[in-house]
Amino acid sequence: MPSNIKNYYERLVMECIQDTLGESEEAADGDFVEDLACLTLNALPPRYVRHTVDLSSHLGDADREAMNQEVMRAVDNALTTIRRREARGER
């Protein structure tokens, strides 16, 4: 796949993960963050774009907010799943 094609959600997911984890130990664990990103992205529909501005310029405020809410829910669900698996020693 050409390198200029990206899933728009990837940036939103990584920003949300950074905001959610903050300066925690989990945020410093690269494997944890990558697992969290993968689980989250698998729960979201792909939205491929060539240029981020292409989609951003066509989204209204309500659509943008809906996408952000969808990402936050997906990150929270993935985080719960990973923590539950770790508590059971399944990671």
C-alpha positions as a Python dict, from the first residue, in 0.01 Angstrom:
ca = {
    (1, 'M'): (0, 0, 0),
    (2, 'P'): (139, 344, -80),
    (3, 'S'): (277, 525, 220),
    (4, 'N'): (56, 829, 167),
    (5, 'I'): (-262, 630, 239),
    (6, 'K'): (-350, 626, 608),
    (7, 'N'): (-633, 525, 836),
    (8, 'Y'): (-768, 852, 973),
    (9, 'Y'): (-854, 684, 1303),
    (10, 'E'): (-489, 599, 1379),
    (11, 'R'): (-402, 956, 1476),
    (12, 'L'): (-724, 999, 1677),
    (13, 'V'): (-662, 672, 1861),
    (14, 'M'): (-302, 756, 1950),
    (15, 'E'): (-403, 1102, 2076),
    (16, 'C'): (-681, 950, 2287),
    (17, 'I'): (-447, 685, 2428),
    (18, 'Q'): (-195, 953, 2526),
    (19, 'D'): (-470, 1159, 2692),
    (20, 'T'): (-614, 855, 2870),
    (21, 'L'): (-288, 708, 2999),
    (22, 'G'): (-115, 1038, 3073),
    (23, 'E'): (215, 984, 3252),
    (24, 'S'): (128, 641, 3389),
    (25, 'E'): (355, 336, 3384),
    (26, 'E'): (130, 190, 3115),
    (27, 'A'): (205, 488, 2889),
    (28, 'A'): (577, 412, 2917),
    (29, 'D'): (525, 48, 2816),
    (30, 'G'): (551, 41, 2436),
    (31, 'D'): (404, -309, 2410),
    (32, 'F'): (105, -208, 2621),
    (33, 'V'): (38, 103, 2409),
    (34, 'E'): (71, -94, 2085),
    (35, 'D'): (-165, -367, 2210),
    (36, 'L'): (-412, -101, 2319),
    (37, 'A'): (-391, 75, 1982),
    (38, 'C'): (-443, -250, 1790),
    (39, 'L'): (-745, -357, 1997),
    (40, 'T'): (-894, -10, 1965),
    (41, 'L'): (-839, 17, 1590),
    (42, 'N'): (-988, -328, 1534),
    (43, 'A'): (-1307, -207, 1703),
    (44, 'L'): (-1339, 94, 1472),
    (45, 'P'): (-1429, 108, 1104),
    (46, 'P'): (-1133, 197, 883),
    (47, 'R'): (-1142, 543, 731),
    (48, 'Y'): (-867, 567, 473),
    (49, 'V'): (-748, 903, 346),
    (50, 'R'): (-457, 1033, 143),
    (51, 'H'): (-436, 1359, 331),
    (52, 'T'): (-577, 1419, 677),
    (53, 'V'): (-700, 1759, 570),
    (54, 'D'): (-919, 1593, 303),
    (55, 'L'): (-1144, 1434, 563),
    (56, 'S'): (-1110, 1710, 822),
    (57, 'S'): (-1234, 1973, 581),
    (58, 'H'): (-1546, 1770, 499),
    (59, 'L'): (-1645, 1685, 855),
    (60, 'G'): (-1890, 1901, 1040),
    (61, 'D'): (-1855, 1968, 1411),
    (62, 'A'): (-2117, 1704, 1497),
    (63, 'D'): (-1941, 1440, 1284),
    (64, 'R'): (-1603, 1523, 1433),
    (65, 'E'): (-1742, 1503, 1786),
    (66, 'A'): (-1915, 1172, 1708),
    (67, 'M'): (-1585, 1027, 1583),
    (68, 'N'): (-1403, 1147, 1893),
    (69, 'Q'): (-1668, 992, 2119),
    (70, 'E'): (-1649, 667, 1923),
    (71, 'V'): (-1271, 661, 1967),
    (72, 'M'): (-1293, 732, 2340),
    (73, 'R'): (-1541, 446, 2389),
    (74, 'A'): (-1323, 209, 2187),
    (75, 'V'): (-1009, 303, 2386),
    (76, 'D'): (-1194, 258, 2716),
    (77, 'N'): (-1326, -83, 2608),
    (78, 'A'): (-984, -198, 2486),
    (79, 'L'): (-820, -75, 2806),
    (80, 'T'): (-1071, -267, 3016),
    (81, 'T'): (-1008, -580, 2808),
    (82, 'I'): (-629, -559, 2840),
    (83, 'R'): (-641, -492, 3214),
    (84, 'R'): (-882, -782, 3265),
    (85, 'R'): (-653, -1014, 3068),
    (86, 'E'): (-350, -899, 3266),
    (87, 'A'): (-534, -959, 3594),
    (88, 'R'): (-598, -1317, 3480),
    (89, 'G'): (-237, -1353, 3363),
    (90, 'E'): (-336, -1384, 2997),
    (91, 'R'): (-126, -1110, 2843),
}
